[in-house]
Amino acid sequence: MWYALRGMEFEKIAGYFAKANYFWVFSGAVFGILAYWFRAIRWNLLLEPMGYKISNSNSFWTLSFGYLMNLTIPRSGELARSTALFGVEKVPVEKSFGTIILERVVDLVCMGGFLLLTLIFKYDAILAFYSEANIDLNPTKILVFIGILFFGIFCFFYFKNYFKKFSFLAKIIAFVEGIFQGVLSIFKLKQKFKFIYLSLAIWICYYLAAYLVCFALPETSNFTFADGFFVIVVGTLGMMVPASGGIGAFHAALKLGIGALFLSMGLSFEEGAEVGLAYAFISHTMQLVIMIVLGLLSIPMLAKARAKLTTNNVQ
């Protein structure tokens, strides 16, 4: 956050909040919540091939609990989500965790689709963003990382039977195998088309949640659909940084992103950076409120579901 606000006058940025039209913020929040629901239903489809049929409500509340935990320790929400699901549906943690990894891969593909659209329609803005952010994409390092990853996977499968002789390692191997079962569940989907359109629905909701907030500020209210593609790509890059709930990283990304967008339009980068920070504070606060409210509601809802499961088991 310090980096995002460096060289900026917060009082000046706060002035944008007073003239914002919060109707559009609430409209964006509706689609933000819808994305939660669609993601919860899609998760059920990934668990189904492994023989687990969970309720949509339990899926929704464990998802909400996971997002709440992400506000504490970065990326802790994925594991918290799996353990919470085990508490109410008895799905093994390693298997549900594997499906969450798969979700991230699918989301990366969807995000790549938006990036492609952005490259087609807003190529100048992308160049300006990477120039201002001083990002050095080293293809050699990326290829080395991918090579090490695949080599590790090969070694695991090649030597796993040998290491199973040791009880401690056997437990670790069983856990990792469960993760792989979750990841490979996509090849056993019974409702493939439903999975595809739910994935599209999730990202359309993300897009609308980001784009509608643009109408809240006069300076961004004239943004086109293509500008919306750019905004969601930059915002997603910010949220991918391992910071609690994207705090600071999201703001820095939108500061640079909307500044670059203004620059590509022949406007001042500095003005765009101010507007970008104002947009980031409004949009991120909206997301934060959704995470906190749904996350806090999930605690009693999950406790109720656990109590119900315990009662049923006793009977």
N, C-alpha and C positions, 0 to 999 in steps of 0.2 A: 504494500500500500504506500509505503514511503517512496518507493521508486515511481509508482504511478503518479503521486502528487508532487514529485520533485519539480521545482521550477514553476509550479502552478499556484494560483491564489484560490484557496478553497472558498472564500467568501464570494468570489466572482462566480465560481462554479455553482455554489449554492443558490445563486440568484436565478438560475435556470429552473430550480425546483418550484419556485413560486408561480411561474407562468406555465407550468406543465399541465396538460389536460389528462387527468388521471382516469378518465373513462377508458382511454385506450390501454392504460396499464391494467385495469381490472379485466378488460377484454383479453389481453395477453395472458393474464393469470388463469382464465378459464381454460385456455388451450394448454397451459403448463400442467394443470391438474389432469386434463384429459390424457396427456402423454403418460402420466403415471398409470392411469387405468389401462390404457392400451398395452403398456409394457408389462403390467401384471398378468394380463390375459395371455400375452405372447410367451411369458415365462412358463405358464402351464403347458403350452404346446411342446416346449423343450423337455419338460419333465415327464410327459406322457409316454414317450417311447421306452423309458426305463421302468414303466409300471407304476408311476405315481400320478394320481389324479387328485389335485389339491383344489380347494375352493378359491374362487377369484378374490374373495374378501381377505383371506389369509395371505394370498400372494400380494395383494395391494398393501396391506399393513406391514408385512415384513419388508417390502420394498421401501415404504415410507420410513421405517425404522432404520434401514440401511443408510438412507440419505441423511437422516439426522446424525448418525454416527460419523458420517464423513465430515461433519462440522467440528468434530473433536480431533481425531487423528486422521490425516489424509489417507484415503483409500481403505480405511478400516471398515467402511460401510459394506463392502462386498462380503467380507467374512461375517460381519454382524448379521447381514441379511440371511446368510446360509444357516447360521446357528439359531436365529430366530425362527426360521422355517422348520428346523428340526424340532424345536420346542412345541410347535403347534400341529405339525403334519408328519413328524418322524421320518423325513427324507434325509438320508445320510448327508452330512455336511460336504464331504468331498464331491459327491455327485451333483448337488445343487450348485456348488462353487464352480464346477466344470462348466455348467450351463451359463453361469454368469460371465465366465471368460469368453464363452462362445458369443454371448450377447455383445460383449465389447468388440469382438471381431466383426460382427454384423454391423454394429454401429459405425465402426471405422470405414466399412465399405459404403454405408449410406452417407457418411460425412465426405467420403471421396467423391460421391456423386455431386454433392453441393459444391465441392472444390472444383470439379470439372466445369460445372455451370458458371462458376465465378471466373474461371480462367477464360471461358468463352466470351462472357459478357463484360467482365471487369478486369481485364488483363493488366491495364495500366495501374489500377488501384492495388493489385497484388504486388506488382513490381515496386510501387512506392512503399507499400507496407514492409516488405522484406528489406528494402533499402533503409528505411527509418529504424527498423528493429535490429539492424546489423546481424541478421541471422545467417549463419554459414552452414549450409546443408552439405556435409561432406559425404559423398556417395560411397567412398571407400570404407568409412567407419560404419555406415549403415549395412553394407554388404558383409563386413567382418562380423557384426553383431548377429545378422541373420544366419551366417555360416556357423557360428558358435552355438546358436540356439538349435539348429537342426542336428549338429553333431552331438549335442547333449541328449536330444530326444533319441537319436540312433543308439547311443551308448546305454541309455536307460533300458530300452527294449532288448538290446543284445545281451546285457549282463544281468538283467533283473532276476532270472531264475537262479543264478549263482548266489546273489545277495539275499535271496529269500531264505537261505539256510540259517541266517542270523535273525533271531526273533525281533530285535529292535528295528532292523532294516526292513524286515518283512512288513511291519506295520506302516512304515513310511511308503514302501512300494505299493501297498494296498490302497493307501490314501491317494497317491499319484495316479494309480490305475483308475480309481473312482473319478478323478478329475477328467481323465481322458475319456471315460465313458460319457460324462456330461458334455464334453466338447463334441464328441462324435455323434451325439443324439440328433444332430441336424440331418444326418443321412438317413435317419429312421422316422422322420416326421410323417405322421399320418395325414396331416392337413397342411400341406406345403403352401398352397395358395393363400390360405388364411394367415400363415406365418409371414408371407411376403407382403400382403396388404396391411397387416398390423405393423410391420416394420416401416412401411411407407407412411402409415397413419401417425406413428410416433414422431417421425421426422418432419412431417407436414405440420404437426402440432408445435414442435420445437421452432420451426420456421415462423409460424404465425405468432407464437409467443414473443419471438424476437422482433419480427417486422412490425407488429401492431404497436409496440412501444415506441417505434420511430415517430408515429403520428402524435405522440404526447408532447413533443417539442417542436416549436415552429421551424427551427433550423434543420430538422430532419424529416419534417412532415411531407416534403416533396421527394423523398427517396423512392426509387422505382423498385419493382420486384427484383431486378438484377442487383440493386444496391442491398436489398434484403438478403440475397444469397451471400454477398460479401460479409455482411454483418454477422450472420450466423456462423460462417466459417471462422472468422476472427474470434468471435465469442467462444466457440467450441475449442479452439486452440488454447485460449486462456483457461478454460475449465479443465483442460487435460493436464495442466501443470499441477504437480502434487502439492497443492496448498489447500488448507481446510475450507471446503465449500467454494473453492476458486477465489476466495477473498484476496484482493490485491492483484492477483495474476489476471483475473477477468477484467479488472479496471484498467490495468496497464495495456492489455491487448486492445481494448476498445478505444483507449486514448490514441494509440498508434494507428489503429485500424480506421477510425472515422477521420482522424487527421490525414491519413493517406488518401482516403476517399475524397475529402475536400480538395486535397492537392491535385488529384487526377481530374477534378472538375474545374481546375483553374482558380481555386479559392485558397485562402490562407491555411497552411498546416496548423499554425498555432491556434486559430479559431476552431478548426476541426478537432484539435486535441481537447480543447475546453468542452466543446459540445459532446465529444466522445466520453469524457469523464462523467459529465452530467447524465448522459444516456446510461452509462455503466452503473452509476449509483442507483438510478431509478429501476433499471432492469434487474440488477443483482439483488436489490432489496426486495423486489417482487418475488424472485426465486427463493430468497432466504426466508421470507414469511411463509411461503408454501412449504418449504422443508421443515421449518420449526413447528408450524401448526399441525401438519399431517404427521410429523414425527412424534410430537407429544401425544396426539390422539392415538397413535399406534400402540403406545405402551399399555394403556388399559384395555384396548381391543385385543392385543395379543395375550395379555394376562387372562382375559375372559376366555379366549380360545383354548389356552393351555388348561385352564380349570375344567372346561367342558370335556377336553380330551381325557383328562385324568379321571373324571367322573364316569365317562363311557368305558374306560379300561377297567375300572373297579367293578362296574356292573357286569 
